[in-house]
Amino acid sequence: MISHLPDSLSQLAAIFLSIIIEALPFVLFGCLISGIIETYLSPELVNKFLPKNRFWRIIVGIVAGFFFPSCECGIVPIVNRFLEKKVPTYTGIPFLIAAPMINPVVLLATFIAFGNSFKFALLRLGGAMVMALVVGLLLAYRLDDLILLDRVRIDDEHDHPVATLSHGQKVWSALSHAVDEFFDTGRYLIFGSLVASSIQVFVPTKLLTTVTHTPFLGIIVMMVFAFLLSLCSEADAFIGASLLSLFGPAPIIAFLLYGPVIDMKNLLMMSAYFKPKFIVQYVGIISVLVLTISLGVSLL
């Protein structure tokens, strides 16, 4: 069927489907985890196991990212549910930043993509942890702690009786929440993927690749690329590796750090949960951090 479409539309359809197929398993995984959190995690349990010290709570959020093999598509609903369960923003947002880049699947993919070299995997790991730590510290001591939208949740009235449910009822409740989350998040994934694939087809690549002669401009270009391409973090290293000879190490690090934190579909999904003011602050801070880290790499 696609073969009968004009070339541009066939390419658009192919890229759109590839993004959806690549992202969908991770969104589904994220929604399942979100449903489990909604049913089994209470604010009291959170406060019981989190350290009292704010700094160590930030560290817990960063380290927890290592144990979640999810890309940026699936991590947003998980973080939203954590925050609704009274996990501090300075724990949840560092987790949002770190998880798509420091989990073993992504680090292994980065290692393989760059010819079994530890250099880019370690730079990505270190850069992600620095970004998560800085944002966590800002949220803990400087920025407004109220970042979630004031959404009226239909299931709020069921939060207290959940402890009295049977095991089977809890499983059903977790799955029901997961399905609701999937349809709520999925529409943003679809729209974001459509926009990203349209840009890849209709925006000439030469507009961005003609300014690679300085590290600073190269870094900016690759940050724009990361935002527009909206690749999952499990796959972006292979694209980055293919562009290494053209751009050099520093812009490629910017590409690897920026895309998993800020891309089209990710921001659209975040807009369903977070206040616009926070999203603007988030984009600004992440952009400055990625630019600074990448410029530091260019001096090595």
WOKA-V811416 format. One record per residue. N is the residue number from 1. RES is the residue in one small letter. PSI is psi in whole degrees, 0 to 359 (none if undefined). OMEGA is omega in whole degrees, -180 to 180 (none if undefined). D_CENTER is the distance of its C-alpha to the mean C-alpha in Angstrom with 1 decimal. Layout:
{{N/RES/PSI/OMEGA/D_CENTER} {N/RES/PSI/OMEGA/D_CENTER}}
This chain:
{{1/m/316/-180/33.1} {2/i/328/-177/30.6} {3/s/339/-179/33.3} {4/h/355/179/35.5} {5/l/159/171/33.0} {6/p/155/-175/33.3} {7/d/316/-178/31.5} {8/s/320/179/28.8} {9/l/325/176/28.1} {10/s/318/178/28.1} {11/q/319/178/25.6} {12/l/313/-179/23.4} {13/a/319/-179/23.7} {14/a/315/-180/23.0} {15/i/317/179/19.8} {16/f/312/-180/18.6} {17/l/323/-179/19.6} {18/s/321/178/18.0} {19/i/315/-179/14.5} {20/i/312/-179/15.2} {21/i/323/180/16.7} {22/e/321/-173/14.0} {23/a/330/-170/11.2} {24/l/315/180/13.6} {25/p/324/-178/14.3} {26/f/326/175/10.8} {27/v/317/179/10.8} {28/l/316/177/14.3} {29/f/315/-180/13.6} {30/g/319/180/11.1} {31/c/324/176/13.9} {32/l/315/177/16.5} {33/i/320/178/15.2} {34/s/317/178/14.9} {35/g/320/178/18.5} {36/i/317/178/19.7} {37/i/315/-178/18.4} {38/e/321/-174/20.1} {39/t/320/-169/23.3} {40/y/344/-176/23.8} {41/l/122/178/22.2} {42/s/156/176/24.4} {43/p/325/180/24.1} {44/e/321/179/27.1} {45/l/322/177/25.6} {46/v/310/-178/22.6} {47/n/333/-180/25.1} {48/k/322/-172/27.3} {49/f/341/178/24.9} {50/l/143/175/22.9} {51/p/156/179/24.8} {52/k/329/-177/26.7} {53/n/133/-177/25.9} {54/r/318/-179/23.0} {55/f/315/-179/22.2} {56/w/334/174/22.2} {57/r/323/175/19.9} {58/i/314/-180/17.3} {59/i/320/178/18.0} {60/v/317/179/17.7} {61/g/319/180/14.1} {62/i/311/-177/13.3} {63/v/325/179/15.5} {64/a/332/179/14.3} {65/g/335/-180/11.0} {66/f/334/-172/13.5} {67/f/6/180/14.7} {68/f/99/-180/11.8} {69/p/64/-179/11.6} {70/s/149/175/8.6} {71/c/184/-176/6.0} {72/e/339/-180/2.5} {73/c/319/-174/5.8} {74/g/348/-172/7.5} {75/i/336/-176/6.0} {76/v/309/179/6.7} {77/p/329/177/10.3} {78/i/312/-179/10.7} {79/v/319/177/10.1} {80/n/315/-178/12.2} {81/r/323/174/14.9} {82/f/313/-177/15.0} {83/l/323/177/15.7} {84/e/336/178/18.2} {85/k/20/174/19.8} {86/k/19/167/20.5} {87/v/132/-178/18.0} {88/p/149/179/18.1} {89/t/325/-179/15.4} {90/y/359/168/15.9} {91/t/316/-176/15.0} {92/g/317/-177/12.2} {93/i/319/171/10.2} {94/p/323/175/10.8} {95/f/318/178/9.5} {96/l/321/-179/6.1} {97/i/314/-171/6.3} {98/a/319/-170/8.3} {99/a/317/-178/7.6} {100/p/351/-176/5.6} {101/m/336/-174/8.5} {102/i/2/178/11.4} {103/n/154/-173/12.0} {104/p/326/-178/15.3} {105/v/314/-179/14.4} {106/v/318/-180/12.2} {107/l/321/178/14.8} {108/l/318/178/17.6} {109/a/320/179/16.4} {110/t/318/178/16.2} {111/f/314/-178/19.7} {112/i/318/-176/21.2} {113/a/326/-178/20.0} {114/f/39/173/21.8} {115/g/43/180/25.0} {116/n/40/178/24.6} {117/s/136/-180/24.1} {118/f/345/-171/22.5} {119/k/303/-175/22.3} {120/f/328/176/18.9} {121/a/317/-180/17.4} {122/l/321/177/18.8} {123/l/321/178/17.9} {124/r/316/178/14.2} {125/l/310/-179/14.5} {126/g/317/180/16.6} {127/g/318/180/14.6} {128/a/318/-179/11.4} {129/m/322/177/13.8} {130/v/314/179/15.7} {131/m/314/-179/12.9} {132/a/320/-179/11.9} {133/l/314/-178/15.7} {134/v/314/180/16.6} {135/v/320/177/14.3} {136/g/317/179/15.5} {137/l/320/178/19.0} {138/l/318/179/18.9} {139/l/326/-178/17.8} {140/a/327/-170/20.4} {141/y/349/-174/23.2} {142/r/314/-169/22.8} {143/l/164/178/20.5} {144/d/132/-177/21.1} {145/d/344/-176/20.0} {146/l/94/-174/20.0} {147/i/348/180/16.7} {148/l/146/173/16.6} {149/l/150/178/18.5} {150/d/73/-178/21.9} {151/r/140/175/21.6} {152/v/115/-178/24.6} {153/r/127/-178/23.6} {154/i/329/-173/26.3} {155/d/4/-178/25.8} {156/d/322/-175/26.4} {157/e/347/-179/30.1} {158/h/0/-175/29.4} {159/d/319/-175/27.4} {160/h/317/-179/30.6} {161/p/351/-173/32.5} {162/v/330/-179/29.8} {163/a/338/-178/31.4} {164/t/357/-179/34.6} {165/l/154/174/33.2} {166/s/170/-180/34.2} {167/h/316/180/32.0} {168/g/320/179/32.1} {169/q/325/178/31.3} {170/k/318/178/28.3} {171/v/316/179/26.9} {172/w/321/178/27.6} {173/s/317/180/26.0} {174/a/316/180/22.7} {175/l/322/179/22.8} {176/s/316/177/23.8} {177/h/321/-179/20.9} {178/a/317/179/18.5} {179/v/314/179/20.3} {180/d/317/-179/20.1} {181/e/322/-178/16.4} {182/f/315/-179/16.0} {183/f/328/178/18.3} {184/d/316/-178/16.8} {185/t/326/-174/13.2} {186/g/326/-179/14.6} {187/r/325/178/16.5} {188/y/323/176/13.5} {189/l/314/-178/12.1} {190/i/312/-179/15.7} {191/f/317/179/16.3} {192/g/320/179/13.3} {193/s/322/179/14.2} {194/l/317/179/17.8} {195/v/315/-179/17.3} {196/a/317/-179/15.4} {197/s/326/178/18.1} {198/s/319/179/20.8} {199/i/320/179/20.0} {200/q/327/-177/20.0} {201/v/318/-168/23.4} {202/f/346/177/25.1} {203/v/120/-178/24.0} {204/p/130/179/26.2} {205/t/330/-178/24.5} {206/k/336/179/27.4} {207/l/331/-177/26.4} {208/l/330/-174/23.7} {209/t/359/-180/25.3} {210/t/0/-176/28.5} {211/v/52/-176/27.4} {212/t/11/-172/26.5} {213/h/347/176/29.6} {214/t/146/-180/28.2} {215/p/320/-177/25.3} {216/f/310/180/24.2} {217/l/323/177/24.3} {218/g/320/178/22.7} {219/i/314/179/19.7} {220/i/316/-180/19.4} {221/v/316/-178/19.8} {222/m/331/173/17.1} {223/m/319/176/14.6} {224/v/317/176/15.9} {225/f/312/-178/15.7} {226/a/319/180/12.1} {227/f/316/-175/11.5} {228/l/320/-177/14.2} {229/l/328/176/13.7} {230/s/48/179/10.2} {231/l/153/172/10.4} {232/c/150/-175/8.5} {233/s/343/176/8.2} {234/e/342/-175/11.3} {235/a/342/-171/13.3} {236/d/334/-179/12.6} {237/a/326/-179/14.8} {238/f/325/174/17.7} {239/i/317/179/17.5} {240/g/318/-180/17.3} {241/a/324/-180/20.3} {242/s/340/-178/22.2} {243/l/3/-175/22.0} {244/l/317/-178/22.9} {245/s/334/-179/26.6} {246/l/320/-172/26.2} {247/f/328/-175/23.9} {248/g/171/-172/24.3} {249/p/314/-174/22.2} {250/a/311/177/20.9} {251/p/326/179/19.4} {252/i/322/175/17.8} {253/i/319/177/16.2} {254/a/319/178/14.9} {255/f/317/-177/13.5} {256/l/332/-179/11.8} {257/l/326/-172/10.3} {258/y/313/-175/9.5} {259/g/315/-179/7.9} {260/p/346/-178/4.8} {261/v/321/-178/4.5} {262/i/109/168/6.8} {263/d/180/-172/8.1} {264/m/308/-175/10.5} {265/k/327/179/9.3} {266/n/313/180/6.1} {267/l/323/178/8.8} {268/l/320/177/11.3} {269/m/321/178/9.8} {270/m/326/-179/9.4} {271/s/342/178/12.9} {272/a/343/-174/14.2} {273/y/326/-170/13.7} {274/f/152/178/13.7} {275/k/144/179/16.7} {276/p/321/-179/16.9} {277/k/316/180/18.3} {278/f/319/-179/15.4} {279/i/318/178/13.0} {280/v/314/178/15.6} {281/q/318/-178/15.9} {282/y/311/180/12.2} {283/v/317/-179/12.2} {284/g/314/-178/15.6} {285/i/314/-180/15.0} {286/i/318/-180/12.0} {287/s/315/179/14.2} {288/v/318/-179/17.2} {289/l/315/180/15.7} {290/v/317/179/14.5} {291/l/317/-179/17.9} {292/t/313/180/19.8} {293/i/317/-178/18.4} {294/s/321/176/19.0} {295/l/325/175/22.4} {296/g/320/177/23.2} {297/v/324/-179/22.5} {298/s/341/180/24.9} {299/l/350/-178/27.6} {300/l/none/none/27.5}}
